[in-house]
Each structure stands twice: as structure tokens, then as C-alpha cells.
Amino acid sequence: MDNTSAKQRKNTFWNELLHPQKSVVFRTRGGMDKAFLLIVLALVAFGSVMIFSAGYVYAEKRFGDSFYFVKRQFIYALIGVLVMILLSNIDYNIMKRFALPVYVAAAVLLLLVLVPGVGVTAKGATRWLAIGPISFQPSEVAKFAVVLMMASYISFNEKRMHKFTYGILIPAMLIGAICVLTVLEHHMSGTIIIFLIGASMIFIGGADPRWLGAIGGAFGAGALGIILFTDYTKDRIDAWLHPESDLLGKGWQPYQSLLAIGSGGLLGVGLGNSYQKHLWLPEPQNDFIFAVVCEELGLIGALLLAALFFLLIRQGFIIARRAPDTFSSVLCAGLTAKVGIQAILNIAVVTASIPTTGISLPFFSYGGSALVMQLAEMGIILSISRYTRTRKL
């Protein structure tokens, strides 16, 4: 494209996405944030140990191999770490040009799940797509797509974010479109997480908190309506409030989870010695792995896990604060918030603080594609950590 045609391009957000401009900040490149890297590796190692401990009984029963889950998770962890290191050495600015394509791709993948015969049904829900032997949830891609899209949008409109149109209306439409698609999948947990990620980024971007509160209230009212008038979610609310009334149905999992947590006490029953994982707690290597941590390692182990997540989130926001430009700062903050929101909600579900829903614990719950995605996102944060703000042009 010649200079004349380039000047004739309208200066719109969409053109910025398709033709990102150079950063307006001088950056200095150095080494990655070693503290953040060590925390991530500690979480992956801790999670791998707990996947084996929590899942070997179920793996032996179902697959005839007690190492089934941990072997597969180890392979995905190795792939994820390699991807993380690769992305940590790539300039994060490259990500900006992929914001719109990734967002559109995520929407298309969510739509494909709704096509009969294309979406894969598992555990009573149709939320997966399969490519050969690999299955994944498009909602995981959608979470990243929302973070990347909002970071690009906010960086382009940072001086207009205080206005309703730019700070609330347009972002709400971008986030709402993805939320609608996840609602159509009956994926309430994914919808809630995507909304919270988007709302946190709008807040970080400088939108008026009053309007943000109004949007949050509207979303909450809509979610409440879906819960009250949808049998699927209403049954989960009833099981949460009175798990003992349906012990052989939807109340079974939260009830067994509380038994596991209560059995752990201060120091736990010992690594590998959980009783509830012996086919009492359904698939303990997945969403309810935190219950096994509490049972085997006790309150001390639970606090250690919480401390690692706290340190990760704290260090992530420190990197975001030191980032050289708005795009990198908001992107880093959004990816960090994504991990924090998901970890908090998972622990809340396992402890029966909120109704049971399918929310995995980052770096701990079994799932290869999700782990690779999470480590890739950590690689982007590490890439941002290599750069520091110096002075404006």
C-alpha cells in the first residue's frame, strides 16, 4: 500500500486492528520476569502431582492405567512450557494485529458447537469441538479472544473511555456477543467468567464505574432470570442450597466435596491417602481437585495453593504496571485477571460457597488443551515483562 492510499484510510478502531501503528513509547528489552516464571512452574509442578494423586484411582478403574491422567498431562505441560518460552521471546506487539481475527475465530468456533453433529457432547453438555483425538472447549479460546480484543480496543480509545459510548456501549456489545453464544450452549460458568473478565478490563481501561455498575446489574438480572426459568440451572441452585435432599443426584458432588475438605483438617490425611477420590468424588482430577488438595494436604496445603495464586496475580499486576504502553499493560492485566477470576470461582464452587458449575482450576484441573492455552497466555505476560517504559516520543 502506497503512502497516498495509507493517508486516505479512515482512522478507525477497525483499521487500527488490521493495520496496527507503532508504539508511541520507547521500550528497553531485557530478561523476562524470573519470579513470575518460577511461580508458574511451581503451579504446574504442584498441579501435576495433585492430578496423579487425585486421579490414579479413577484412571485405574476406567482406563486400566493409574498413570493415564498424569502421563497425558505431563506431555501437555511440556508442550505448554515450550509454547510459553517461545511466546516469551516474541514481541507482544505482534499480538495486536491478531485481535480481530482471533475474536472472529472464537465466535465462529462457538457457533460451530451449536451445529448438530459438529459439537461434541460430554458430561451432559455440548460445549466441545474435536480435531482428531484432541477435544477442546471454544469458550477457552473465547476468554483469550475477549482479553486480546479489549486490550486492543482500550489502547486505541484510552482517551475516550470515560465516555459512555466508547467506555461502556461498544465494549458491552463486543463482550455481550460472545456471552450470548456461550449462553446458547447452556454454559453459564463460561458466560459468567467471560463477563467478569470483560468487566474488569473495562474498569481497568478507565470507564465510568457508575455505568459499569449499571451494566453489571443488568447482567446479574439477566443471569438470575435464566437461573429461575431454566430447569438446568435451577436444579443446580436447589442442589447447592440443599445437597442432602438429592444425595444420589445433583447434590452428590458438592456433598462429597465438603466431606473431603472437612476430613483434611489442619495437616491433611497425607499425599495419596484421600478417601473421597475412591470413586466417591466424581472425576476428582478435574473441577474438584481442590477438594482432594484440602483432604490430603489439609488447611496448610490449601493455603499454599492459594498463596501461589496470590503471588502469581500480584506479580502479574506488577508487570502490567511497569508495561511500556497501554496495550501491553491492559493485556497483561486482563490475562492476570482471567487466572484470578477462574481460581477464585473454582475454589468457591468446591467449598460450596456458590452453586456447582463447571469451572476448572488453572494449572491443576486435568485438561491438556486448557493447560497449553494457559501457559501460552503466561508466555505473553513474560514477553511483556521483558520490556519497560522509558519515555514518550
C-alpha positions in Angstrom: 0.0 0.0 0.0 1.5 3.4 -1.0 1.7 6.5 1.2 -1.3 8.2 -0.6 -3.7 5.3 -0.1 -2.5 4.9 3.5 -3.3 8.5 4.3 -6.8 8.0 2.8 -7.6 5.3 5.2 -10.1 6.3 7.9 -8.6 6.4 11.3 -11.0 3.9 12.9 -10.6 1.3 15.5 -11.1 -1.5 12.9 -8.3 -0.1 10.7 -6.1 0.1 13.8 -6.7 -3.6 14.4 -6.0 -4.5 10.8 -3.0 -2.1 10.5 -1.6 -1.5 14.0 0.6 1.5 14.4 4.0 1.6 16.0 4.1 2.1 19.8 4.4 5.7 20.9 6.7 4.7 23.7 10.4 3.9 23.7 11.0 0.5 25.2 14.0 -1.2 26.6 14.2 -5.0 26.3 15.7 -7.1 29.0 15.3 -10.5 30.6 11.9 -12.0 31.5 10.5 -11.7 35.0 12.1 -14.7 36.7 9.8 -14.5 39.8 6.7 -14.8 37.6 8.2 -17.7 35.6 9.1 -19.6 38.8 5.6 -19.2 40.2 4.1 -20.5 37.0 6.4 -23.5 37.0 5.7 -24.2 40.7 1.9 -24.2 39.9 2.4 -26.6 37.0 4.5 -28.9 39.1 2.1 -28.8 42.1 -0.8 -29.3 39.8 0.8 -32.3 38.1 1.5 -34.0 41.4 -2.1 -33.5 42.5 -3.5 -34.7 39.2 -1.7 -38.1 39.8 -2.7 -38.2 43.4 -6.3 -37.3 42.8 -6.9 -39.3 39.6 -5.0 -42.5 39.8 -7.9 -44.5 41.3 -10.3 -43.3 38.7 -7.7 -43.8 36.0 -7.1 -47.4 37.0 -10.9 -48.1 37.2 -11.7 -46.5 33.8 -8.6 -47.0 31.7 -6.7 -49.8 33.5 -3.7 -47.5 33.9 -3.2 -45.5 37.1 -0.8 -43.2 35.3 -3.2 -42.4 32.5 -4.0 -38.8 33.5 -0.6 -37.7 34.7 1.2 -39.1 31.6 -1.1 -37.1 29.3 -0.9 -34.0 31.5 2.9 -34.2 31.6 3.1 -34.3 27.8 0.7 -31.3 27.5 2.6 -29.5 30.3 5.9 -30.0 28.3 4.2 -28.7 25.1 2.8 -25.7 27.1 6.1 -24.8 28.6 7.8 -24.8 25.2 5.0 -22.6 23.8 5.3 -20.3 26.8 9.1 -19.9 26.3 8.6 -19.4 22.6 6.0 -16.6 23.1 8.1 -15.0 25.8 10.7 -14.3 23.2 8.3 -12.8 20.7 7.4 -9.1 20.8 4.0 -8.8 22.3 3.0 -6.1 19.8 2.6 -8.8 17.2 -0.5 -9.9 19.2 -2.3 -6.7 18.4 -2.7 -7.4 14.7 -4.4 -10.7 15.6 -7.0 -9.2 17.9 -9.8 -9.1 15.4 -9.1 -12.4 13.6 -8.9 -14.2 17.0 -12.2 -12.6 18.1 -14.0 -13.6 14.9 -12.5 -17.1 15.0 -13.7 -17.6 18.6 -17.2 -16.5 17.6 -17.2 -19.0 14.7 -16.0 -21.8 16.9 -18.7 -21.1 19.5 -21.2 -21.2 16.6 -19.9 -24.5 15.4 -20.6 -26.1 18.8 -24.3 -25.3 18.2 -24.4 -27.1 14.9 -25.9 -30.6 15.3 -23.4 -33.3 14.6 -20.4 -30.9 15.0 -20.4 -30.1 18.7 -19.2 -32.9 21.0 -21.4 -33.8 23.9 -19.8 -34.9 27.2 -21.0 -35.0 30.8 -24.5 -34.0 29.6 -23.4 -30.8 27.9 -22.4 -29.9 24.3 -19.5 -27.5 24.7 -16.6 -29.2 22.9 -15.2 -29.5 19.4 -12.9 -32.3 18.4 -10.0 -32.3 15.9 -8.9 -35.9 15.6 -8.1 -37.2 19.1 -7.9 -33.7 20.6 -11.1 -32.1 22.0 -11.3 -28.6 23.4 -13.8 -26.0 24.6 -14.1 -23.0 22.3 -15.1 -21.0 25.4 -11.4 -21.2 26.4 -10.4 -19.6 23.1 -13.2 -17.0 23.6 -11.9 -16.0 27.0 -8.5 -15.2 25.5 -10.2 -13.5 22.5 -12.1 -11.1 24.8 -8.9 -10.2 26.7 -7.0 -9.5 23.4 -9.8 -7.7 21.8 -10.5 -5.4 24.8 -6.8 -4.7 25.2 -6.6 -3.5 21.6 -9.9 -1.6 21.9 -8.9 0.2 25.1 -5.4 1.1 23.8 -7.0 2.8 20.8 -9.7 4.6 22.8 -7.9 5.2 26.1 -8.7 9.0 25.9 -12.4 8.3 25.3 -13.0 5.5 27.7 -14.7 7.9 30.2 -17.5 8.4 27.6 -20.5 6.1 27.7 -20.3 5.2 24.0 -16.7 4.3 24.0 -16.2 3.2 27.6 -19.4 1.1 28.0 -21.6 0.7 25.0 -19.2 -0.6 22.4 -17.2 -2.8 24.8 -20.5 -4.2 26.2 -21.5 -5.1 22.6 -18.2 -6.9 22.0 -18.3 -8.8 25.2 -22.1 -9.4 25.0 -21.9 -11.0 21.6 -19.5 -13.7 23.0 -21.6 -14.1 26.1 -24.8 -14.7 24.1 -23.1 -17.5 22.2 -21.9 -19.2 25.4 -25.5 -18.8 26.9 -26.8 -20.6 23.8 -24.5 -23.5 24.8 -26.1 -23.5 28.3 -22.6 -22.7 29.5 -23.4 -20.4 32.4 -20.0 -20.7 34.1 -18.2 -19.7 30.9 -20.6 -16.8 30.4 -20.0 -15.5 33.9 -16.2 -15.8 33.6 -16.2 -14.0 30.2 -18.4 -11.2 31.5 -16.3 -10.8 34.6 -13.1 -10.7 32.6 -14.5 -8.1 30.2 -16.0 -6.0 33.0 -12.6 -6.0 34.9 -10.9 -4.8 31.7 -13.4 -2.1 31.1 -12.8 -0.9 34.7 -9.1 -1.0 34.2 -9.4 0.9 31.0 -11.0 3.9 32.8 -14.7 3.5 32.1 -17.1 5.3 34.5 -17.7 3.0 37.4 -21.3 4.1 37.7 -22.2 2.9 34.2 -20.2 -0.2 34.7 -22.2 -0.9 37.9 -25.4 -0.4 35.9 -24.3 -2.9 33.2 -23.3 -5.4 35.9 -26.7 -5.1 37.5 -28.4 -5.7 34.2 -26.2 -8.7 33.6 -26.9 -10.0 37.0 -30.7 -9.6 36.5 -30.4 -11.4 33.2 -28.4 -14.3 34.8 -31.0 -14.5 37.6 -33.8 -14.8 35.1 -32.0 -17.6 33.2 -31.4 -19.4 36.5 -35.0 -19.1 37.7 -36.6 -20.1 34.4 -34.2 -22.7 33.2 -34.5 -26.2 34.8 -30.8 -27.0 34.3 -29.6 -24.1 36.4 -32.5 -24.1 38.8 -31.7 -27.7 39.7 -28.1 -26.7 40.5 -29.3 -24.0 42.8 -31.5 -26.4 44.7 -28.7 -28.9 45.0 -26.4 -26.1 46.3 -28.9 -25.0 48.9 -29.9 -28.5 50.0 -27.4 -31.1 48.8 -28.6 -33.6 51.3 -32.0 -33.7 49.7 -30.6 -35.1 46.4 -27.6 -37.1 47.5 -27.9 -39.6 44.6 -28.3 -36.8 42.1 -27.0 -33.2 41.7 -26.3 -32.9 45.5 -23.8 -35.8 45.4 -20.8 -33.8 44.2 -21.0 -30.8 46.5 -21.7 -33.0 49.4 -18.8 -35.3 48.8 -16.6 -32.3 48.2 -17.4 -30.9 51.6 -16.7 -34.3 53.2 -13.3 -34.3 51.6 -12.5 -30.7 52.8 -13.7 -31.4 56.3 -11.7 -34.7 56.5 -8.4 -32.9 55.8 -8.2 -30.8 59.0 -5.0 -28.8 59.5 -2.4 -31.1 58.0 -4.4 -33.5 55.9 -4.5 -37.3 55.7 -1.3 -37.4 53.7 -0.5 -37.1 50.0 -2.1 -40.0 48.1 -4.3 -41.0 51.0 -7.6 -39.3 50.1 -10.6 -41.5 50.8 -13.1 -39.4 48.7 -11.2 -40.0 45.5 -12.0 -43.7 45.7 -15.0 -43.2 43.4 -16.9 -41.1 45.9 -16.0 -37.7 44.4 -16.8 -37.9 40.7 -13.7 -37.3 38.5 -11.6 -35.7 41.3 -8.8 -34.8 38.9 -11.0 -32.2 37.2 -13.1 -29.4 38.6 -13.0 -30.7 42.2 -9.3 -31.3 42.5 -9.1 -28.6 45.2 -11.2 -30.8 47.5 -8.5 -33.5 47.2 -5.8 -31.0 48.0 -7.7 -30.0 51.1 -8.2 -33.6 52.2 -4.7 -34.8 51.6 -2.7 -31.7 52.5 -5.2 -30.1 54.9 -5.5 -26.4 55.5 -1.8 -25.9 55.1 -1.8 -27.3 51.6 -4.9 -25.2 50.7 -3.2 -22.1 51.9 0.0 -22.9 50.0 -2.1 -23.3 46.8 -3.9 -20.0 47.5 -0.6 -18.3 48.2 0.9 -19.4 44.9 -2.1 -18.0 43.0 -1.9 -14.8 45.1 1.8 -14.4 44.2 1.1 -15.0 40.5 -1.7 -12.4 40.4 0.3 -9.9 42.4 3.4 -10.3 40.1 1.2 -10.2 37.0 -0.2 -6.8 38.0 3.3 -5.5 38.9 4.3 -6.4 35.3 1.2 -4.7 34.0 2.0 -1.5 36.0 5.5 -1.5 34.6 4.5 -2.2 31.0 5.6 0.3 28.4 2.3 1.1 26.7 -1.5 0.9 27.2 -1.9 -2.2 25.1 0.7 -4.3 26.9 -0.5 -3.0 30.3 -4.2 -3.8 29.7 -3.4 -7.1 28.0 -1.2 -8.2 30.9 -3.8 -7.1 33.5 -6.6 -8.9 31.6 -4.7 -12.2 31.4 -3.8 -12.0 35.1 -7.4 -11.2 36.0 -8.5 -14.2 33.9 -6.4 -16.6 36.1 -7.5 -14.9 39.3 -11.2 -14.9 38.5 -11.2 -18.5 37.4 -9.2 -19.7 40.5 -11.5 -17.8 42.9 -14.7 -19.1 41.3 -13.4 -22.7 41.3 -12.5 -22.6 45.0 -15.9 -21.0 45.7 -17.6 -23.9 43.9 -15.6 -26.6 45.6 -16.3 -25.1 49.0 -20.0 -24.8 48.2 -19.8 -21.0 48.5 -21.6 -20.8 45.1 -23.6 -23.3 43.1 -21.8 -26.2 41.4 -20.8 -25.4 37.9 -18.1 -26.5 35.5 -15.2 -24.2 36.4 -11.7 -25.6 36.3 -8.8 -24.7 38.5 -6.0 -23.2 36.3 -2.8 -25.3 36.2 -4.5 -28.0 38.4 -7.6 -29.4 36.7 -6.9 -32.1 34.2 -7.2 -30.9 30.6 -4.4 -30.7 28.1 -5.7 -28.1 25.7 -6.7 -25.8 28.5 -3.2 -26.2 30.1 -1.4 -25.3 26.9 -3.7 -22.3 26.5 -2.9 -21.1 30.0 0.8 -21.5 29.6 0.7 -19.7 26.2 -1.0 -16.8 28.0 1.7 -16.8 30.7 4.2 -16.6 27.8 2.6 -13.4 26.6 2.9 -11.9 30.1 6.5 -13.0 30.2 7.1 -11.3 26.8 5.6 -8.1 28.2 7.8 -8.4 31.3 10.9 -8.1 29.1 10.0 -4.5 28.3 9.9 -1.4 30.5 8.6 2.1 30.0 11.2 4.7 29.3 9.9 7.9 27.8 7.3 9.0 25.2 8.3 10.1 21.7 
